[in-house]
């Protein structure tokens, strides 16, 4: 993230210098680009997901092992994948400051399956972040057709976790929406009065959630011991964005 912010600042300073040079060379009244307006667009890029699932069942859950204390048996999943989605928002410009809000929805290919370190001969675990959404406020600073911004707000996403005993043919599964927050920054360049191209970094923390589920056999019957897992999930995503603005200004 630090390297990304350095790139943004460098790009902004370069844009500022170029813009100032243009104004000195050919000062034209009313030539400043106006970022005000409603906008929609699409984004695609790379997302890295980090998921942990911790067994918090006392020692009678179907997947619990007494090799470690209750509440400490867990699994870690780290996976990068292509991601993409849509975004929409509105923003208003005062001088060089640009304030607004934005909503996004992103589908991801973040999915990983591992062998259980506790029962490697029989058990596998899988985790997935299928999609996430954000609703954020944005504050930016414009250098004519270049806009740098920071953002913060709500994030939520669908987090899946599955534990599978391949010998007993028993599965525990949770598939639930988790809530958290989003932080990020980005840079946009206005190609035309309506179309802009940008790069965006977002850190998404989906918090944690505890869920209890039955151990289900392949024939649909339930095992005797339910299982409880607490899942945590985070995503770091870098996206290329193409946006169309329904301008209120130039």
HELIX and SHEET records of a PDB file:
HELIX    1   1 UNK A    2  UNK A   25  1                                  24    
SHEET    1   A 9 UNK A 216  UNK A 217  0                                        
SHEET    2   A 9 UNK A 170  UNK A 190 -1                                        
SHEET    3   A 9 UNK A 146  UNK A 165 -1                                        
SHEET    4   A 9 UNK A 123  UNK A 143 -1                                        
SHEET    5   A 9 UNK A  97  UNK A 115 -1                                        
SHEET    6   A 9 UNK A  73  UNK A  94 -1                                        
SHEET    7   A 9 UNK A  37  UNK A  55 -1                                        
SHEET    8   A 9 UNK A 227  UNK A 247 -1                                        
SHEET    9   A 9 UNK A 195  UNK A 213 -1                                        
END                                                                             
